[in-house]
Amino acid sequence: MVFLLPQRLAAQSLPVGTPVLEDYYRRQQLLGHLDSTISFASRPLFINPESTSFSNGQNPSTGSGTGVRRLPVPEPVEGSNGRSTPVPESRSLSLSKGHEAILKHLDIRLLPIEWNQQYNTHHPYSLNDGAMIPARGYQTLVSAGVFIKAGPLTLQLRPEYVYAENKYFDGFGCGIGVSDQVWVNYYKFLNTIDLPERFGDKAYSRLSWGQSSIRLNFGAFSTGISNENLWWGPGMRNSLLMTNTSGGFMHLTFNTTRPIRTKIGSFEGQIIAGRLDGSGYLPPKPPVFTVVYLPYIPKKDDWRYINGMVLSYQPKWVPGLFVGLERTFMVYHEDMGNFPVISPVGKKNQTGGTENPSGGNQLRSVFGRYILPKEHAEIYFEYGRDDLSYNVRDFLLEPDYARAYIIGFRKLFLLNQLKERYIQFNMEITQLEQNTTNTQRSIPYFYTHPEVRHGYTNRGQLLGAGIGPGSDMQNMEVSWHQGLTSFGFQAERFVQNNNFHYLELKDVKMNWVDIAFALVGEYQYKNFLFSAKAEMIRSINYEHIYDPIPGSTEIYWQPGKDIYNYQFHLGVTYRL
């Protein structure tokens, strides 16, 4: 007997951040080739034989009934995250008749081998790179594994190994002397979040479970234990509650694997209960410190419990519209409860006190996405709060307290419909900087917390938007696409922790702003997928330091000494 490893495997996930593949599917939806009830607001995505969407998620160019018509792409490719590629014929195993009964319902597949490399010339510049860390110098991430399906049970074993040179770089307070009071204020900020400037003073390496999971699947639902990255919300460059800026974390999950169709529309969702760990690294030390009191408070030696949920709804009467909500609740392990995300959303309880007397950090957001397949376009937003209103009166008085938002737009301009050549234009704005309301109330920085002082992080990296507390970003991209091949240009303006600037530095010439320009490309060659990025970052007032250039004729807005950082990225995926 010849036992074939099938190409259609239910509940195999397409991991968040997979090069080349992830965004391909989302673009296909805008072109009208993919199930329009998929929200793309709860990832990872899943491959489902019963679904008209991802029945062959590793191979978008083959097979009928997949919801994606045949595309003029080379041989099949295997991937993981939403963008798709063609995949070669599955390998076969010869079995004796004695093994036939045992392996009748057993499916086995080798997962793609992924190798991502990154290099920063001057200082860390890190967003949405998973288990990689913010580091200067060379860094690499390698991932491979196997997927096994036995009836309703699936095992995805996909560990990740990271190595980073982690070279020394000039950090906070470099170059020009920073006053003792600024250091004190900086430590006050670091007391409410676990964001190490540098992950130790030596090379960094770590082997983790990566994108691994074990699940029990029934119909459109799946439950189990997972270490996979999550991405919640419609954002492309940033998202408020869940992204792949940090590595994955261990969690229990109950989620849908495809849209649930009802008489009133389609639903998707997920609820998790997981564990978050600290980094174990201390903050930077000032070169000379004359203040007697050093206000750094060591963080509690305890892991944190996180409970979260996302729900997306696509109304039957408004095709293309998605609305949804997200909520997370985080508390130290010693104070943990059961599933607080299903509790009332207000802070005030029936006795007039806070909802959770033991303390805890809540974040919530609402989002919307509207796709227009005829125009090959989409528009989306997400609006979130880092601290809930005490009651309705509080919300009516200050609805924008502790808020953040994301607004995005994308449009595909067809050049050749038959060969699916098109130009893509997309733009996204992310605002985490808080308004002046927060100067009168606590929590001036998004993702920080005075009680859960590790903040909204895992192993020293953010779970949410990678730009970090108090920051803003405007991102734009123009690119040419055909199938799985693309070439383009990106530009973005990244304002680094503007809240710290206005609260502590208060000098209009010292805002730290990164202006970045990048060339990006993706290419498929047989079983290989390549992704590359070359980026130049001009850091204006790096680390909030304004160093005027001598001899300038300008009276006030004198040009300053800026830092240039160059980042290079190369990703290679081989589909077995």
C-alpha positions in Angstrom: 0.0 0.0 0.0 1.1 3.6 -0.7 0.1 6.0 2.0 0.1 9.6 0.7 0.6 12.6 2.9 -2.4 14.8 1.8 -2.1 18.4 0.9 -5.3 19.3 2.7 -4.8 19.1 6.4 -7.5 20.4 8.7 -6.4 22.8 11.6 -2.8 23.2 10.3 -2.1 26.8 11.1 -0.4 29.4 9.0 1.8 31.2 11.6 1.7 34.9 12.1 4.5 36.6 10.3 5.3 34.0 7.7 7.3 35.6 4.9 5.6 36.1 1.5 2.5 34.0 2.3 0.5 35.9 4.9 -0.5 39.0 3.1 -1.0 37.2 -0.3 -4.3 35.8 0.9 -5.5 39.1 2.1 -4.8 40.7 -1.2 -6.6 37.8 -2.9 -9.7 38.7 -0.9 -9.6 42.2 -2.3 -9.3 40.8 -5.8 -12.5 38.8 -5.2 -10.8 35.3 -5.2 -11.2 34.5 -1.6 -14.1 34.0 0.8 -15.3 37.4 1.7 -16.5 36.4 5.2 -12.9 36.0 6.5 -12.1 38.9 8.8 -8.3 38.6 8.9 -8.7 39.9 12.5 -7.9 36.7 14.3 -4.8 34.9 13.3 -3.1 32.5 12.9 -5.2 31.3 10.0 -6.2 27.7 9.6 -6.4 25.2 6.7 -9.8 23.6 6.4 -11.0 21.0 3.9 -14.6 21.9 4.8 -14.0 25.6 4.1 -14.1 27.5 0.8 -11.2 29.6 2.0 -8.1 27.8 3.1 -8.7 24.2 2.0 -5.2 24.2 0.5 -3.5 27.0 2.4 0.0 26.0 1.5 -0.8 25.9 -2.2 -3.1 28.7 -3.5 -2.4 27.8 -7.2 -3.7 24.3 -7.2 -7.0 22.5 -6.8 -10.6 23.6 -7.3 -13.0 24.4 -4.6 -10.5 26.2 -2.6 -12.0 29.6 -2.9 -8.9 30.8 -4.8 -8.9 30.3 -8.5 -5.8 29.0 -10.3 -3.1 31.6 -10.5 -0.2 31.8 -12.9 2.3 30.8 -10.3 5.1 28.2 -10.6 5.0 24.9 -8.7 3.3 24.7 -5.3 4.7 26.3 -2.2 4.2 25.7 1.5 3.8 28.4 3.9 2.2 29.5 7.1 0.5 32.8 7.6 -2.0 33.9 5.2 0.0 34.6 2.1 0.1 31.6 -0.1 2.5 29.9 -2.5 2.5 26.8 -4.6 3.6 23.5 -3.1 5.2 20.4 -4.6 3.5 17.0 -4.6 3.4 15.4 -1.2 5.9 12.7 -0.5 4.6 9.2 0.1 5.3 6.4 2.5 5.2 2.7 1.7 3.3 0.8 4.4 2.8 -2.9 5.0 -0.8 -4.2 5.3 -0.3 -4.7 9.0 0.2 -0.9 9.4 -2.8 0.0 7.3 -5.4 -0.1 10.0 -3.2 1.8 12.5 -2.3 4.6 10.1 -5.6 4.7 8.3 -6.5 8.1 9.8 -2.9 9.3 10.3 -1.6 12.2 8.2 2.0 13.5 8.5 3.6 16.4 6.8 7.0 18.1 7.1 6.6 21.8 7.7 8.6 24.4 5.7 12.1 25.3 6.8 12.4 29.0 7.5 15.5 31.0 7.9 15.3 34.7 8.7 18.4 37.0 9.0 18.6 40.6 10.2 21.4 43.1 10.6 21.3 46.5 12.3 24.4 48.7 11.9 24.0 51.2 14.7 21.2 50.4 17.2 18.2 48.1 17.5 15.2 48.7 15.2 12.7 45.9 15.8 9.0 45.5 14.8 6.9 42.3 14.2 9.9 40.0 14.1 8.6 37.4 16.5 11.2 35.6 18.8 14.0 37.9 17.5 15.1 40.6 20.0 15.9 44.3 19.6 19.6 44.1 19.0 22.5 45.6 17.1 24.5 43.4 14.8 23.6 40.1 13.1 20.6 38.1 14.2 19.1 34.9 12.8 15.9 32.8 13.4 15.5 29.2 12.2 12.3 27.3 12.3 11.2 23.8 11.0 9.0 21.0 12.2 6.3 18.4 11.5 2.5 18.4 11.4 0.6 15.2 12.5 -3.1 14.6 12.2 -4.9 11.6 13.8 -8.6 12.0 13.4 -9.7 15.1 15.3 -6.3 15.4 17.1 -3.5 17.5 15.6 0.0 18.1 16.7 2.1 20.9 15.1 5.7 20.8 16.4 7.5 23.8 15.1 10.3 25.1 17.4 12.3 28.2 16.8 15.9 29.0 17.5 17.2 32.6 17.7 20.8 33.8 17.8 21.8 37.5 18.1 25.2 39.0 18.3 23.7 41.6 20.6 26.5 44.1 20.2 27.0 47.1 22.4 25.4 50.4 21.3 24.9 53.9 22.7 21.7 53.8 24.7 19.8 56.3 26.8 21.9 59.2 28.1 24.7 58.6 25.5 26.9 61.3 24.1 25.7 64.3 26.0 25.2 64.3 29.8 21.6 63.7 30.9 20.6 65.4 34.1 20.0 63.3 37.3 16.4 64.4 37.3 15.8 63.0 33.8 17.4 59.7 34.9 15.0 59.6 37.8 12.0 60.2 35.6 13.3 57.6 33.1 13.5 55.0 35.9 9.9 55.9 37.0 8.8 54.9 33.5 10.8 51.7 33.5 9.2 50.8 36.9 5.9 50.3 35.1 7.1 48.1 32.1 9.6 45.4 31.3 11.4 46.8 28.2 15.1 46.2 28.6 17.3 48.5 26.4 19.7 45.6 25.8 19.2 41.9 26.5 22.4 41.4 28.5 26.0 42.2 27.6 26.7 39.0 25.6 25.5 37.2 22.6 21.9 36.0 22.9 20.5 32.6 22.0 17.2 30.8 22.8 15.4 27.7 21.7 11.6 27.9 22.2 8.5 25.9 21.3 7.9 28.5 18.6 4.7 28.0 16.5 3.8 24.6 18.1 0.4 23.4 19.3 -1.6 20.4 20.1 -5.3 20.6 19.3 -8.6 18.8 19.3 -10.7 19.9 16.4 -14.5 19.5 15.8 -16.2 21.2 12.9 -15.3 24.9 12.8 -13.9 24.9 16.4 -10.5 24.0 17.9 -9.3 23.8 21.4 -5.9 22.9 22.9 -2.5 24.1 24.1 -0.5 26.5 21.9 2.7 28.5 21.9 1.9 30.3 18.6 2.0 34.0 18.0 -1.4 35.7 17.9 -2.5 38.7 15.9 -5.8 40.3 16.7 -7.4 43.2 14.8 -7.3 44.4 11.2 -4.0 46.3 11.3 -1.2 45.5 8.9 1.9 47.2 10.4 0.6 47.5 14.0 -2.3 46.2 16.1 -3.2 47.3 19.6 -3.6 44.1 21.6 -1.9 41.2 19.9 1.0 41.2 17.4 4.2 39.2 16.6 6.6 41.8 18.0 7.4 39.3 20.8 7.7 35.5 20.5 4.8 33.3 21.2 3.7 32.4 24.7 2.1 29.2 26.1 -1.7 29.4 26.3 -4.9 27.4 26.4 -7.1 28.3 23.4 -10.6 27.8 22.2 -11.1 29.3 18.8 -12.9 29.1 15.5 -10.9 27.8 12.5 -13.3 29.3 9.9 -16.2 31.7 9.9 -19.3 30.4 11.6 -22.3 31.2 9.3 -25.6 32.0 10.9 -28.9 33.6 9.7 -27.6 37.0 10.8 -24.1 36.7 9.5 -20.7 35.1 10.2 -18.7 35.0 13.4 -15.0 34.3 14.2 -13.4 34.4 17.6 -10.9 33.2 20.2 -10.5 33.0 23.9 -7.2 32.3 25.6 -5.7 31.8 29.0 -1.9 31.9 29.1 1.4 32.6 30.9 3.7 35.6 30.4 7.2 35.8 31.7 9.6 38.6 32.5 12.9 39.3 30.7 15.1 39.1 33.8 17.3 42.0 32.5 17.9 45.2 34.5 17.5 48.7 33.0 20.5 50.7 31.9 22.7 52.5 34.5 23.7 56.1 34.3 27.5 56.7 33.8 27.6 59.1 36.8 24.8 59.4 39.3 24.9 62.0 42.0 21.3 61.7 43.2 21.2 59.8 46.5 17.9 58.0 45.7 17.9 55.7 42.7 14.2 55.1 42.1 14.3 51.8 40.3 12.1 49.2 42.0 12.9 45.5 41.3 10.0 43.8 39.7 8.1 41.0 41.3 9.6 37.5 40.7 6.3 36.0 39.5 4.9 35.1 36.1 1.7 36.8 34.9 -1.6 35.3 33.9 -3.3 36.7 30.8 -6.9 36.0 29.8 -8.1 37.5 26.5 -10.7 37.2 23.8 -11.5 38.5 20.3 -14.8 38.4 18.5 -15.5 39.4 14.9 -18.9 39.7 13.3 -19.7 40.1 9.6 -23.4 41.2 9.2 -25.3 39.3 6.6 -27.0 42.5 5.3 -23.7 44.5 4.7 -21.3 42.3 2.7 -17.7 43.2 3.2 -18.2 44.9 6.6 -16.5 43.4 9.8 -16.9 44.7 13.3 -15.4 43.3 16.4 -14.1 43.7 19.9 -11.0 42.6 21.9 -10.2 42.4 25.6 -7.3 41.2 27.6 -6.9 41.0 31.4 -3.5 40.5 33.0 -2.5 39.9 36.6 0.3 38.3 38.6 0.0 34.6 39.0 -0.5 34.9 42.8 -3.5 37.1 42.2 -5.0 35.2 39.3 -8.7 34.3 39.0 -10.4 32.3 36.3 -11.7 34.1 33.1 -12.1 37.8 33.9 -12.6 38.8 30.3 -16.2 37.6 30.5 -16.8 39.9 33.5 -18.5 43.3 33.2 -16.4 45.9 31.4 -16.6 48.7 34.0 -14.1 49.2 36.8 -16.8 49.9 39.4 -18.4 46.9 41.1 -21.7 46.7 43.0 -20.0 47.8 46.3 -18.5 50.8 44.7 -14.9 49.5 44.7 -12.8 48.3 41.7 -13.8 45.2 39.8 -10.6 43.4 40.7 -9.5 44.2 44.3 -6.2 42.4 43.8 -5.2 44.7 40.9 -4.8 43.9 37.3 -4.3 45.5 33.9 -7.1 45.5 31.4 -7.0 46.5 27.7 -9.8 46.5 25.3 -10.5 47.7 21.8 -13.1 47.8 19.1 -12.4 47.5 15.4 -13.9 47.6 12.0 -12.9 46.6 8.5 -14.7 47.2 5.2 -13.6 45.5 2.0 -14.7 46.6 -1.5 -13.8 43.8 -3.9 -15.1 45.7 -6.9 -12.7 48.6 -6.1 -10.0 46.1 -4.8 -9.7 48.2 -1.7 -10.2 48.0 2.1 -10.3 50.5 4.9 -10.0 49.6 8.6 -9.6 51.0 12.1 -9.0 50.0 15.7 -9.7 52.1 18.8 -8.5 50.9 22.2 -8.3 51.9 25.9 -5.5 51.0 28.3 -7.5 51.9 31.4 -11.3 51.4 31.6 -13.6 54.2 32.7 -14.7 54.0 36.3 -18.4 54.5 35.3 -20.5 56.0 32.5 -20.0 59.5 33.8 -16.3 59.1 33.7 -16.6 57.9 30.1 -18.8 60.8 29.0 -16.4 63.4 30.6 -13.1 61.9 29.2 -13.7 59.3 26.5 -10.3 59.8 25.1 -8.4 59.1 28.3 -5.8 56.3 27.9 -6.8 55.8 24.3 -4.9 54.6 21.2 -6.0 54.0 17.7 -5.0 52.7 14.3 -6.4 53.8 10.9 -5.5 52.1 7.6 -6.3 52.0 3.9 -5.2 49.8 1.0 -6.0 49.9 -2.7 -4.9 47.6 -5.6 -4.7 49.1 -9.1 -4.9 46.4 -11.7 -2.5 46.6 -14.6 -3.3 43.3 -16.2 -6.3 41.4 -14.8 -5.5 38.2 -16.7 -2.0 37.9 -15.4 -3.0 39.5 -12.0 -0.4 42.3 -12.2 -1.3 45.2 -10.0 0.1 48.1 -8.1 -0.6 48.2 -4.3 -0.8 51.4 -2.3 -1.4 51.2 1.4 -1.1 53.6 4.3 -1.5 53.1 8.1 -1.5 55.6 11.0 -0.9 54.4 14.6 -1.3 56.7 17.6 -0.2 55.5 21.1 0.8 58.9 22.3 -1.6 60.1 25.0 -3.3 63.5 25.1 -3.1 66.1 27.8 -5.9 64.4 29.8 -3.2 62.0 31.1 -1.2 64.7 32.7 -3.9 64.9 35.4 -4.4 61.1 35.8 -2.3 58.0 36.1 -1.1 55.7 33.3 0.5 58.3 31.0 1.9 55.6 28.8 0.0 52.9 26.9 1.0 49.3 27.9 2.4 50.3 31.3 0.8 49.6 34.7 1.6 50.8 38.3 0.7 47.4 39.8 1.4 44.8 37.2 4.8 46.5 36.7 6.1 44.2 33.9 3.5 46.0 31.7 1.9 44.4 28.6 5.0 42.4 27.7 6.4 38.9 27.4 10.1 38.2 27.9 10.9 41.9 27.6 9.0 42.6 24.3 5.5 44.0 23.7 2.5 41.9 23.0 0.8 44.9 21.3 2.0 47.5 18.8 5.8 47.2 18.5 6.3 51.0 18.3 5.9 51.0 22.1 4.5 53.3 24.8 3.9 56.9 24.0 4.9 56.5 20.3 3.3 57.2 17.0 3.8 55.9 13.4 2.8 56.8 9.9 3.5 54.1 7.3 3.1 54.1 3.5 4.0 51.6 0.8 3.8 51.4 -2.9 4.6 48.1 -4.5 4.2 46.0 -7.8 2.8 42.5 -7.5 2.3 39.5 -9.7 1.3 36.3 -7.9 3.8 35.7 -5.2 6.4 38.1 -6.5 6.5 41.7 -5.5 8.9 44.7 -5.4 8.2 48.0 -3.6 9.1 51.0 -1.6 8.2 51.8 2.0 8.4 55.0 4.0 7.5 55.6 7.6 7.8 58.2 10.3 8.3 56.7 13.8 7.9 59.1 16.8 9.6 57.5 19.7 7.9 57.8 23.1 6.6 61.3 22.7 4.9 61.1 26.1 8.3 60.9 27.8 9.5 63.8 25.8 6.6 66.1 26.8 6.3 64.9 30.4 10.0 64.8 31.3 12.2 66.7 28.7 9.9 69.5 27.6 12.1 70.8 24.9 10.5 71.3 21.5 13.8 70.6 19.7 14.4 67.2 21.3 11.6 65.0 19.9 13.1 61.6 18.8 11.8 60.9 15.3 12.9 58.1 13.0 12.5 58.7 9.3 12.8 55.4 7.4 12.9 54.5 3.7 13.1 50.9 2.6 13.2 48.8 -0.6 11.3 45.5 -0.2 10.9 42.4 -2.4 9.4 39.0 -2.4 10.2 36.2 -4.9 9.4 32.6 -5.5 11.7 30.1 -7.2 10.5 26.5 -7.3 10.2 25.4 -3.7 11.9 28.5 -2.4 10.4 31.7 -1.1 12.6 34.7 -0.7 11.8 38.0 1.1 14.3 40.9 1.4 14.4 44.4 2.9 17.0 47.1 2.8 16.2 50.1 5.1 17.8 53.4 5.9 16.7 55.0 9.2 17.6 58.6 10.0 17.2 59.0 13.8 16.6 62.7 14.5 17.5 63.5 18.1 18.4 59.8 18.8 17.6 58.9 22.4 15.9 62.3 22.8 19.3 64.1 22.6 19.5 67.4 20.6 23.2 68.1 19.7 23.3 71.2 17.6 25.9 71.4 14.8 28.4 74.3 15.5 28.5 77.2 13.2 24.9 77.2 12.1 23.4 80.5 11.0 20.0 79.5 12.3 19.0 81.4 15.4 16.6 78.8 17.0 16.0 75.7 14.8 19.7 74.8 14.4 20.4 71.6 12.6 21.4 68.8 15.0 23.7 65.8 14.7 21.5 62.9 13.6 22.3 59.2 13.6 21.9 56.9 10.6 21.1 53.2 11.1 20.9 50.7 8.3 18.8 47.5 8.6 19.0 44.5 6.2 16.7 41.6 6.3 16.7 38.3 4.3 14.2 35.5 4.7 14.4 32.1 3.0 11.6 29.5 3.1 12.0 26.0 1.7 8.9 24.0 1.2 9.6 20.2 1.5 
